């Protein structure tokens, strides 16, 4: 494996959903590991002075929906533009991702399922039962993963990921950092591919 890609995202991001499968396929194609680094997006937004989606100008909100529709068509993914549970607290899902990253257990599959739960299946990813169902469907120990996810150790890593993102100049999610070069947005995956092909 060559230098890993740091993957800054949150389980609630529609753009992470749209790019996830393409991104993981690129990493696999180039035999490059992924460091999954979920972050607390509201903290990043606060530092950057970025408003939450529903507080932005209506024109920006409207254009966001146009872009999401375009990219869902391009990526051939089902996407609900107005999911029933948005925004929802992604904290538990993000912390479970950290647990699975540390254990080397089905982290890519878990993230893919969580993102789809919100953006394709209208499920509430803040609901522990939804997260447990996803873990169980992947033959993972739901009780063990959730228990670890609620620990102070995992919360500290979640916070550290966020600080790390701020210090590295991350401007939003998803951001992929490879060899200290950031690629912000799933629409930059072609450029990341070029870098990986190097």
Phi and psi in degrees as GROMACS dihedral restraints (atoms count N, CA, C in turn):
[ dihedral_restraints ]
;  ai    aj    ak    al  type     phi  dphi    fc
    3     4     5     6     1   -85.8    20    10
    4     5     6     7     1  -173.0    20    10
    6     7     8     9     1   -52.0    20    10
    7     8     9    10     1   136.0    20    10
    9    10    11    12     1   -74.6    20    10
   10    11    12    13     1   160.0    20    10
   12    13    14    15     1   -97.6    20    10
   13    14    15    16     1   125.8    20    10
   15    16    17    18     1   -83.0    20    10
   16    17    18    19     1   124.9    20    10
   18    19    20    21     1  -113.3    20    10
   19    20    21    22     1   100.3    20    10
   21    22    23    24     1   -93.2    20    10
   22    23    24    25     1   124.0    20    10
   24    25    26    27     1  -162.5    20    10
   25    26    27    28     1   177.5    20    10
   27    28    29    30     1  -136.9    20    10
   28    29    30    31     1   151.7    20    10
   30    31    32    33     1   -65.1    20    10
   31    32    33    34     1   -11.0    20    10
   33    34    35    36     1   -95.6    20    10
   34    35    36    37     1    -3.7    20    10
   36    37    38    39     1   -80.4    20    10
   37    38    39    40     1   122.8    20    10
   39    40    41    42     1   -66.4    20    10
   40    41    42    43     1   -31.2    20    10
   42    43    44    45     1   -73.8    20    10
   43    44    45    46     1   -32.4    20    10
   45    46    47    48     1   -63.4    20    10
   46    47    48    49     1   -41.3    20    10
   48    49    50    51     1   -59.2    20    10
   49    50    51    52     1   -48.5    20    10
   51    52    53    54     1   -64.7    20    10
   52    53    54    55     1   -32.0    20    10
   54    55    56    57     1   -98.1    20    10
   55    56    57    58     1   -13.3    20    10
   57    58    59    60     1   -57.9    20    10
   58    59    60    61     1   -51.4    20    10
   60    61    62    63     1   -65.9    20    10
   61    62    63    64     1   -39.7    20    10
   63    64    65    66     1   -63.5    20    10
   64    65    66    67     1   -43.6    20    10
   66    67    68    69     1   -62.4    20    10
   67    68    69    70     1   -49.5    20    10
   69    70    71    72     1   -65.6    20    10
   70    71    72    73     1   -32.3    20    10
   72    73    74    75     1   -65.9    20    10
   73    74    75    76     1   -41.0    20    10
   75    76    77    78     1   -61.5    20    10
   76    77    78    79     1   -46.1    20    10
   78    79    80    81     1   -60.8    20    10
   79    80    81    82     1   -41.9    20    10
   81    82    83    84     1   -65.7    20    10
   82    83    84    85     1   -43.1    20    10
   84    85    86    87     1   -57.9    20    10
   85    86    87    88     1   -39.6    20    10
   87    88    89    90     1   -95.1    20    10
   88    89    90    91     1     8.6    20    10
   90    91    92    93     1    53.0    20    10
   91    92    93    94     1    47.0    20    10
   93    94    95    96     1  -118.1    20    10
   94    95    96    97     1   130.1    20    10
   96    97    98    99     1   -71.9    20    10
   97    98    99   100     1   158.1    20    10
   99   100   101   102     1  -119.2    20    10
  100   101   102   103     1   129.4    20    10
  102   103   104   105     1   -97.1    20    10
  103   104   105   106     1   106.9    20    10
  105   106   107   108     1   -76.8    20    10
  106   107   108   109     1   119.4    20    10
  108   109   110   111     1  -128.8    20    10
  109   110   111   112     1    76.0    20    10
  111   112   113   114     1   -60.3    20    10
  112   113   114   115     1   142.6    20    10
  114   115   116   117     1  -127.7    20    10
  115   116   117   118     1   164.0    20    10
  117   118   119   120     1   -87.3    20    10
  118   119   120   121     1    95.3    20    10
  120   121   122   123     1   -59.8    20    10
  121   122   123   124     1   -39.1    20    10
  123   124   125   126     1   -57.7    20    10
  124   125   126   127     1   -34.7    20    10
  126   127   128   129     1   -67.5    20    10
  127   128   129   130     1   -41.4    20    10
  129   130   131   132     1   -63.2    20    10
  130   131   132   133     1   -45.6    20    10
  132   133   134   135     1   -58.9    20    10
  133   134   135   136     1   -40.0    20    10
  135   136   137   138     1   -62.6    20    10
  136   137   138   139     1   -41.3    20    10
  138   139   140   141     1   -66.1    20    10
  139   140   141   142     1   -38.2    20    10
  141   142   143   144     1   -85.8    20    10
  142   143   144   145     1    -9.8    20    10
  144   145   146   147     1    73.5    20    10
  145   146   147   148     1    27.8    20    10
  147   148   149   150     1   -93.9    20    10
  148   149   150   151     1   132.8    20    10
  150   151   152   153     1   -80.3    20    10
  151   152   153   154     1   146.6    20    10
  153   154   155   156     1   -58.2    20    10
  154   155   156   157     1   155.2    20    10
  156   157   158   159     1   -49.2    20    10
  157   158   159   160     1   -48.7    20    10
  159   160   161   162     1   -75.7    20    10
  160   161   162   163     1    -3.6    20    10
  162   163   164   165     1  -104.4    20    10
  163   164   165   166     1     0.8    20    10
  165   166   167   168     1   -81.6    20    10
  166   167   168   169     1   164.2    20    10
  168   169   170   171     1   -53.7    20    10
  169   170   171   172     1   143.0    20    10
  171   172   173   174     1   -58.3    20    10
  172   173   174   175     1   -37.4    20    10
  174   175   176   177     1   -61.1    20    10
  175   176   177   178     1   -38.2    20    10
  177   178   179   180     1   -69.3    20    10
  178   179   180   181     1   -39.7    20    10
  180   181   182   183     1   -62.2    20    10
  181   182   183   184     1   -42.5    20    10
  183   184   185   186     1   -64.8    20    10
  184   185   186   187     1   -42.6    20    10
  186   187   188   189     1   -68.5    20    10
  187   188   189   190     1   -34.4    20    10
  189   190   191   192     1   -55.3    20    10
  190   191   192   193     1   -43.3    20    10
  192   193   194   195     1   -66.2    20    10
  193   194   195   196     1   -37.1    20    10
  195   196   197   198     1   -61.8    20    10
  196   197   198   199     1   -45.8    20    10
  198   199   200   201     1   -65.0    20    10
  199   200   201   202     1   -41.7    20    10
  201   202   203   204     1   -61.5    20    10
  202   203   204   205     1   -42.1    20    10
  204   205   206   207     1   -63.5    20    10
  205   206   207   208     1   -43.2    20    10
  207   208   209   210     1   -59.4    20    10
  208   209   210   211     1   -47.1    20    10
  210   211   212   213     1   -72.7    20    10
  211   212   213   214     1   -32.1    20    10
  213   214   215   216     1   -65.2    20    10
  214   215   216   217     1   -36.2    20    10
  216   217   218   219     1   -67.1    20    10
  217   218   219   220     1   -45.8    20    10
  219   220   221   222     1   -62.7    20    10
  220   221   222   223     1   -41.1    20    10
  222   223   224   225     1   -84.1    20    10
  223   224   225   226     1    -5.2    20    10
  225   226   227   228     1    58.1    20    10
  226   227   228   229     1    46.8    20    10
  228   229   230   231     1  -120.9    20    10
  229   230   231   232     1   139.4    20    10
  231   232   233   234     1   -67.8    20    10
  232   233   234   235     1   132.5    20    10
  234   235   236   237     1  -145.5    20    10
  235   236   237   238     1   125.5    20    10
  237   238   239   240     1   -88.1    20    10
  238   239   240   241     1   113.6    20    10
  240   241   242   243     1   -68.2    20    10
  241   242   243   244     1   -23.6    20    10
  243   244   245   246     1  -127.2    20    10
  244   245   246   247     1    70.5    20    10
  246   247   248   249     1   -63.2    20    10
  247   248   249   250     1   146.4    20    10
  249   250   251   252     1   -62.7    20    10
  250   251   252   253     1   -30.9    20    10
  252   253   254   255     1  -117.6    20    10
  253   254   255   256     1    64.5    20    10
  255   256   257   258     1  -140.8    20    10
  256   257   258   259     1   127.7    20    10
  258   259   260   261     1   -79.2    20    10
  259   260   261   262     1   151.9    20    10
  261   262   263   264     1  -128.1    20    10
  262   263   264   265     1   159.5    20    10
  264   265   266   267     1   -75.7    20    10
  265   266   267   268     1   114.4    20    10
  267   268   269   270     1   -86.9    20    10
  268   269   270   271     1     5.9    20    10
  270   271   272   273     1   -55.9    20    10
  271   272   273   274     1   -47.9    20    10
  273   274   275   276     1   -65.4    20    10
  274   275   276   277     1   -44.9    20    10
  276   277   278   279     1   -60.9    20    10
  277   278   279   280     1   -43.6    20    10
  279   280   281   282     1   -62.9    20    10
  280   281   282   283     1   -42.1    20    10
  282   283   284   285     1   -70.1    20    10
  283   284   285   286     1   -34.6    20    10
  285   286   287   288     1   -62.9    20    10
  286   287   288   289     1   -36.8    20    10
  288   289   290   291     1   -59.9    20    10
  289   290   291   292     1   -41.8    20    10
  291   292   293   294     1   -62.8    20    10
  292   293   294   295     1   -43.1    20    10
  294   295   296   297     1   -58.7    20    10
  295   296   297   298     1   -47.1    20    10
  297   298   299   300     1   -69.2    20    10
  298   299   300   301     1   -35.2    20    10
  300   301   302   303     1   -60.4    20    10
  301   302   303   304     1   -45.0    20    10
  303   304   305   306     1   -65.1    20    10
  304   305   306   307     1   -36.0    20    10
  306   307   308   309     1   -86.0    20    10
  307   308   309   310     1   -12.2    20    10
  309   310   311   312     1    66.3    20    10
  310   311   312   313     1    37.9    20    10
  312   313   314   315     1  -119.7    20    10
  313   314   315   316     1   106.7    20    10
  315   316   317   318     1    45.7    20    10
  316   317   318   319     1    36.7    20    10
  318   319   320   321     1   -68.0    20    10
  319   320   321   322     1   -41.1    20    10
  321   322   323   324     1   -62.2    20    10
  322   323   324   325     1   -44.2    20    10
  324   325   326   327     1   -65.5    20    10
  325   326   327   328     1   -39.8    20    10
  327   328   329   330     1   -62.6    20    10
  328   329   330   331     1   -48.6    20    10
  330   331   332   333     1   -60.7    20    10
  331   332   333   334     1   -43.7    20    10
  333   334   335   336     1   -58.5    20    10
  334   335   336   337     1   -42.4    20    10
  336   337   338   339     1   -69.9    20    10
  337   338   339   340     1   -38.2    20    10
  339   340   341   342     1   -66.4    20    10
  340   341   342   343     1   -45.4    20    10
  342   343   344   345     1   -60.7    20    10
  343   344   345   346     1   -43.0    20    10
  345   346   347   348     1   -67.4    20    10
  346   347   348   349     1   -33.1    20    10
  348   349   350   351     1   -57.9    20    10
  349   350   351   352     1   -43.4    20    10
  351   352   353   354     1   -74.7    20    10
  352   353   354   355     1   -49.6    20    10
  354   355   356   357     1   -95.2    20    10
  355   356   357   358     1   -13.6    20    10
  357   358   359   360     1  -122.1    20    10
  358   359   360   361     1   -24.8    20    10
  360   361   362   363     1  -115.4    20    10
  361   362   363   364     1     1.5    20    10
  363   364   365   366     1    55.5    20    10
  364   365   366   367     1    41.9    20    10
  366   367   368   369     1  -105.0    20    10
  367   368   369   370     1   155.3    20    10
  369   370   371   372     1   -92.4    20    10
  370   371   372   373     1   103.9    20    10
  372   373   374   375     1   -74.1    20    10
  373   374   375   376     1    -5.6    20    10
  375   376   377   378     1   -82.2    20    10
  376   377   378   379     1   -10.6    20    10
  378   379   380   381     1   -85.4    20    10
  379   380   381   382     1   119.1    20    10
  381   382   383   384     1   -57.0    20    10
  382   383   384   385     1   -34.3    20    10
  384   385   386   387     1   -62.3    20    10
  385   386   387   388     1   -37.0    20    10
  387   388   389   390     1   -65.6    20    10
  388   389   390   391     1   -44.5    20    10
  390   391   392   393     1   -64.8    20    10
  391   392   393   394     1   -42.1    20    10
  393   394   395   396     1   -61.7    20    10
  394   395   396   397     1   -40.8    20    10
  396   397   398   399     1   -62.7    20    10
  397   398   399   400     1   -41.2    20    10
  399   400   401   402     1   -64.4    20    10
  400   401   402   403     1   -45.8    20    10
  402   403   404   405     1   -59.1    20    10
  403   404   405   406     1   -45.1    20    10
  405   406   407   408     1   -63.9    20    10
  406   407   408   409     1   -39.3    20    10
  408   409   410   411     1   -63.5    20    10
  409   410   411   412     1   -22.5    20    10
  411   412   413   414     1   -97.5    20    10
  412   413   414   415     1    12.4    20    10
  414   415   416   417     1    59.9    20    10
  415   416   417   418     1    35.7    20    10
  417   418   419   420     1  -102.3    20    10
  418   419   420   421     1   158.4    20    10
  420   421   422   423     1   -79.2    20    10
  421   422   423   424     1    92.6    20    10
  423   424   425   426     1   -58.8    20    10
  424   425   426   427     1   -45.1    20    10
  426   427   428   429     1   -59.8    20    10
  427   428   429   430     1   -47.0    20    10
  429   430   431   432     1   -65.8    20    10
  430   431   432   433     1   -43.1    20    10
  432   433   434   435     1   -66.3    20    10
  433   434   435   436     1   -45.8    20    10
  435   436   437   438     1   -64.0    20    10
  436   437   438   439     1   -42.1    20    10
  438   439   440   441     1   -59.8    20    10
  439   440   441   442     1   -44.8    20    10
  441   442   443   444     1   -64.8    20    10
  442   443   444   445     1   -39.0    20    10
  444   445   446   447     1   -61.6    20    10
  445   446   447   448     1   -27.8    20    10
  447   448   449   450     1   -88.1    20    10
  448   449   450   451     1     2.7    20    10
  450   451   452   453     1   -79.5    20    10
  451   452   453   454     1   158.2    20    10
  453   454   455   456     1   -64.4    20    10
  454   455   456   457     1   -33.3    20    10
  456   457   458   459     1   -61.4    20    10
  457   458   459   460     1   -45.9    20    10
  459   460   461   462     1   -70.9    20    10
  460   461   462   463     1   -37.4    20    10
  462   463   464   465     1   -60.9    20    10
  463   464   465   466     1   -38.2    20    10
  465   466   467   468     1   -65.1    20    10
  466   467   468   469     1   -38.0    20    10
  468   469   470   471     1   -67.4    20    10
  469   470   471   472     1   -41.1    20    10
  471   472   473   474     1   -57.4    20    10
  472   473   474   475     1   -45.4    20    10
  474   475   476   477     1   -66.3    20    10
  475   476   477   478     1   -42.2    20    10
  477   478   479   480     1   -63.1    20    10
  478   479   480   481     1   -39.5    20    10
  480   481   482   483     1   -58.0    20    10
  481   482   483   484     1   -41.0    20    10
  483   484   485   486     1   -67.0    20    10
  484   485   486   487     1   -45.5    20    10
  486   487   488   489     1   -61.6    20    10
  487   488   489   490     1   -42.3    20    10
  489   490   491   492     1   -59.8    20    10
  490   491   492   493     1   -43.9    20    10
  492   493   494   495     1   -61.5    20    10
  493   494   495   496     1   -44.0    20    10
  495   496   497   498     1   -62.1    20    10
  496   497   498   499     1   -44.9    20    10
  498   499   500   501     1   -67.2    20    10
  499   500   501   502     1   -29.0    20    10
  501   502   503   504     1   -86.6    20    10
  502   503   504   505     1     0.8    20    10
  504   505   506   507     1    79.7    20    10
  505   506   507   508     1    22.8    20    10
  507   508   509   510     1   -63.2    20    10
  508   509   510   511     1   132.8    20    10
  510   511   512   513     1  -105.1    20    10
  511   512   513   514     1   -11.1    20    10
  513   514   515   516     1   176.2    20    10
  514   515   516   517     1  -176.0    20    10
  516   517   518   519     1  -126.0    20    10
  517   518   519   520     1   147.1    20    10
  519   520   521   522     1   -79.2    20    10
  520   521   522   523     1   148.0    20    10
  522   523   524   525     1  -125.1    20    10
  523   524   525   526     1   133.6    20    10
  525   526   527   528     1  -112.8    20    10
  526   527   528   529     1   124.9    20    10
  528   529   530   531     1  -115.8    20    10
  529   530   531   532     1   119.4    20    10
  531   532   533   534     1  -127.9    20    10
  532   533   534   535     1   124.8    20    10
  534   535   536   537     1    49.8    20    10
  535   536   537   538     1    46.1    20    10
  537   538   539   540     1    68.1    20    10
  538   539   540   541     1     8.4    20    10
  540   541   542   543     1  -105.1    20    10
  541   542   543   544     1   120.5    20    10
  543   544   545   546     1   -86.0    20    10
  544   545   546   547     1   144.0    20    10
  546   547   548   549     1  -126.2    20    10
  547   548   549   550     1   105.4    20    10
  549   550   551   552     1   -94.7    20    10
  550   551   552   553     1   118.4    20    10
  552   553   554   555     1   103.1    20    10
  553   554   555   556     1   141.7    20    10
  555   556   557   558     1   -67.2    20    10
  556   557   558   559     1   -15.6    20    10
  558   559   560   561     1   -77.9    20    10
  559   560   561   562     1     1.3    20    10
  561   562   563   564     1  -105.4    20    10
  562   563   564   565     1    11.6    20    10
  564   565   566   567     1   -66.8    20    10
  565   566   567   568     1   -30.3    20    10
  567   568   569   570     1   -62.5    20    10
  568   569   570   571     1   -38.3    20    10
  570   571   572   573     1   -70.0    20    10
  571   572   573   574     1   -37.1    20    10
  573   574   575   576     1   -63.2    20    10
  574   575   576   577     1   -40.3    20    10
  576   577   578   579     1   -59.5    20    10
  577   578   579   580     1   -42.9    20    10
  579   580   581   582     1   -60.0    20    10
  580   581   582   583     1   -42.2    20    10
  582   583   584   585     1   -64.5    20    10
  583   584   585   586     1   -43.2    20    10
  585   586   587   588     1   -65.5    20    10
  586   587   588   589     1   -34.6    20    10
  588   589   590   591     1   -72.3    20    10
  589   590   591   592     1   -25.6    20    10
